[in-house]
């Protein structure tokens, strides 16, 4: 443990260890790809949801009233891997747009019924409760686990090797309060898991959402447990539904 926030500092020192432990996150081109699961808090409808632009009532109601930070992922289309990530801060009856970044999602687009290996990102509202990566903690406010076991395998293309230098776990089919690469999947393996926000390699992912290194560092330093951050994600048509 480290820091006043009780930040985890689990360090695995060899790449061999990373290759022997099953990879927890998506992003690669091979069979190590994974999927996602709803956070308990995100399932609770807000009493008076502060509107997030481009998000319809169905998903607006799933954003908890206590969530003052919302990461919105606007996919270009149902079958598109291109997206835009926008960070909003909610207060009172207003939502302020803080920053935005170009992004990628699952290489086959989006789905409302995600399954392991479908190469689509799940549509929905999910908590953001844990972070980590191969690199040292950059000053994250969320609990941060550093581990070489998170590293992308070296048999993936070189452009993917730094995908997991920084990650934020998306609480789809995972146990909150555990490191991002925890393999427990409450809804079963078939529903996928290991869906993360992580660093971008320039194209679509297995199911995760990827942004630039600068964006990941900003989000890690900004998203805080006391703000109960969530992500609302999907293609623009599904978000508006």
C-alpha positions in Angstrom: 0.0 0.0 0.0 1.2 3.5 -0.5 0.0 7.1 -0.1 -2.9 8.5 1.9 -5.4 6.9 -0.5 -4.2 3.4 0.2 -2.8 3.0 -3.3 -1.6 -0.4 -4.2 2.0 -0.9 -5.4 2.2 -4.5 -6.5 5.4 -4.8 -8.7 6.3 -7.8 -10.8 9.9 -7.4 -11.9 10.3 -9.8 -14.8 8.8 -10.0 -18.2 8.8 -13.8 -17.9 6.2 -13.4 -15.1 4.1 -11.3 -17.5 4.1 -14.0 -20.1 3.2 -16.8 -17.7 0.2 -15.1 -16.2 -3.0 -14.9 -18.3 -3.4 -11.4 -19.7 -6.2 -9.5 -18.2 -6.9 -6.8 -20.8 -8.0 -6.4 -24.4 -6.2 -4.8 -27.2 -4.2 -7.5 -28.9 -4.7 -9.2 -32.2 -4.6 -12.8 -30.9 -6.5 -15.2 -28.6 -5.7 -13.1 -25.5 -8.5 -10.7 -26.4 -11.1 -10.2 -23.7 -14.5 -8.6 -22.9 -16.5 -6.7 -19.8 -19.5 -6.1 -16.7 -21.7 -3.6 -15.2 -20.8 -1.8 -12.0 -23.4 -2.1 -9.2 -23.5 1.7 -8.8 -24.0 2.2 -12.5 -27.2 0.1 -12.4 -28.9 2.5 -10.0 -31.0 5.2 -11.8 -30.2 8.8 -10.8 -33.1 10.7 -9.2 -32.4 13.8 -11.3 -29.7 12.9 -13.8 -27.7 15.8 -15.1 -27.8 15.6 -18.8 -24.8 14.3 -20.8 -25.0 15.6 -24.4 -25.9 13.0 -26.9 -27.1 10.4 -24.3 -30.7 9.4 -24.2 -32.9 8.7 -21.2 -32.2 5.0 -21.1 -28.5 5.5 -20.3 -28.9 8.8 -18.6 -31.0 7.1 -15.9 -28.2 4.6 -15.3 -25.6 7.3 -14.4 -25.7 7.5 -10.6 -26.6 10.8 -9.0 -23.4 10.6 -7.0 -21.2 10.4 -10.1 -19.7 13.8 -10.7 -17.2 12.7 -13.4 -18.5 11.1 -16.6 -16.2 9.8 -19.4 -18.4 9.7 -22.5 -17.2 7.5 -25.4 -19.0 8.5 -28.6 -18.5 5.8 -31.2 -18.7 6.9 -34.8 -21.0 4.0 -35.8 -22.2 0.6 -34.9 -19.5 -1.1 -37.0 -16.8 1.5 -36.6 -13.6 1.4 -34.5 -13.3 5.2 -34.4 -14.6 7.2 -31.4 -14.3 10.4 -29.4 -13.8 10.4 -25.6 -15.1 13.4 -23.7 -14.7 14.1 -20.0 -17.6 15.8 -18.3 -17.8 17.2 -14.8 -21.4 17.2 -13.3 -22.5 19.7 -10.7 -25.9 20.9 -9.8 -28.0 20.8 -13.0 -25.1 21.4 -15.3 -22.5 19.2 -17.1 -19.3 20.9 -18.1 -17.2 19.6 -20.9 -13.6 19.4 -19.6 -11.6 17.8 -22.4 -11.9 15.5 -25.4 -9.6 13.2 -27.3 -9.8 11.0 -30.4 -10.1 7.3 -29.5 -10.6 3.8 -30.7 -13.0 1.1 -29.6 -13.5 -2.6 -30.6 -12.3 -3.2 -34.2 -15.8 -4.5 -35.2 -17.7 -1.7 -33.5 -20.2 -1.9 -30.7 -22.8 -4.3 -29.2 -25.5 -4.3 -26.6 -24.8 -8.0 -25.9 -21.0 -8.4 -25.6 -19.5 -11.9 -25.7 -15.9 -13.1 -25.4 -14.0 -12.7 -28.7 -16.7 -10.7 -30.6 -14.2 -7.8 -31.1 -17.0 -5.3 -30.2 -17.1 -2.9 -27.2 -20.1 -3.1 -24.9 -22.7 -0.3 -24.9 -23.6 0.8 -21.4 -22.7 2.7 -18.2 -19.9 1.2 -16.2 -17.9 2.3 -13.1 -14.3 3.3 -13.2 -12.9 2.1 -9.9 -9.3 0.8 -10.4 -6.2 1.6 -12.5 -2.8 0.3 -13.1 -0.1 -0.4 -15.7 3.4 -1.4 -16.5 4.8 2.0 -15.8 5.1 3.7 -12.3 2.1 5.4 -10.9 1.9 8.9 -12.6 -0.1 10.4 -9.7 -3.3 8.5 -10.2 -6.2 9.2 -7.8 -7.8 5.8 -8.4 -6.1 2.9 -6.7 -3.1 2.0 -9.0 -1.5 -1.4 -9.3 1.8 -1.5 -11.1 2.7 -4.9 -12.5 4.7 -6.4 -15.4 2.0 -9.0 -15.6 -0.2 -6.4 -17.3 2.3 -6.0 -20.2 1.2 -6.8 -23.7 2.8 -10.1 -24.9 5.9 -9.6 -27.2 4.4 -11.9 -29.8 1.8 -9.1 -30.5 2.8 -6.6 -33.2 5.4 -4.0 -31.9 2.8 -1.2 -32.2 0.7 -2.9 -29.4 3.6 -3.3 -26.9 2.8 -0.1 -25.0 -1.0 -0.5 -24.9 -1.0 -1.3 -21.2 1.6 1.1 -19.9 -1.4 2.8 -18.3 -4.9 1.3 -17.9 -8.1 2.1 -16.2 -10.4 -0.8 -15.6 -14.0 -0.5 -17.0 -16.3 -2.3 -14.5 -17.8 -4.7 -17.0 -17.9 -8.3 -15.7 -15.3 -7.7 -13.1 -15.0 -7.3 -9.3 -14.5 -3.7 -8.3 -11.7 -3.0 -5.9 -9.3 -5.5 -7.5 -6.3 -4.9 -9.9 -7.3 -4.4 -13.5 -5.9 -7.8 -14.6 -7.9 -9.7 -12.0 -9.4 -12.7 -13.9 -12.6 -13.1 -11.9 -15.7 -12.7 -14.1 -19.0 -12.7 -12.1 -21.2 -13.1 -15.2 -19.0 -16.0 -16.5 -16.2 -16.2 -19.0 -18.5 -16.2 -22.1 -19.6 -12.6 -21.3 -16.1 -11.4 -21.7 -14.0 -9.3 -19.4 -10.8 -7.3 -19.0 -12.3 -4.2 -20.7 -10.0 -1.2 -20.1 -9.3 2.3 -21.0 -5.7 2.1 -22.3 -3.1 3.6 -24.5 -3.8 3.8 -28.3 -1.9 1.9 -31.0 -3.6 3.6 -33.9 -6.4 1.2 -34.7 -9.3 -0.7 -33.2 -9.0 -2.9 -30.1 -10.5 -6.3 -29.0 -13.2 -4.5 -26.9 -11.4 -1.8 -24.9 -11.3 1.9 -25.5 -7.9 3.4 -26.3 -6.7 7.0 -26.2 -3.3 8.7 -26.3 -0.7 8.5 -23.6 -1.3 12.2 -22.7 -5.0 11.5 -22.4 -4.4 8.5 -20.1 -2.1 10.4 -17.8 -4.7 13.2 -17.6 -7.5 10.9 -16.8 -5.4 9.0 -14.2 -4.6 12.3 -12.4 -8.1 13.6 -12.6 -10.6 10.8 -12.0 -11.1 10.3 -8.2 -12.9 7.8 -6.1 -14.6 10.7 -4.2 -16.2 11.8 -7.6 -17.5 8.3 -8.3 -16.5 8.3 -12.0 -18.3 6.3 -14.6 -18.0 5.8 -18.3 -21.0 5.9 -20.6 -20.0 4.3 -23.9 -21.5 3.2 -27.2 -22.0 4.2 -30.8 -23.9 7.5 -31.2 -27.1 5.9 -32.2 -27.2 3.6 -29.3 -26.2 6.3 -26.9 -29.2 8.5 -28.0 -31.7 5.6 -27.8 
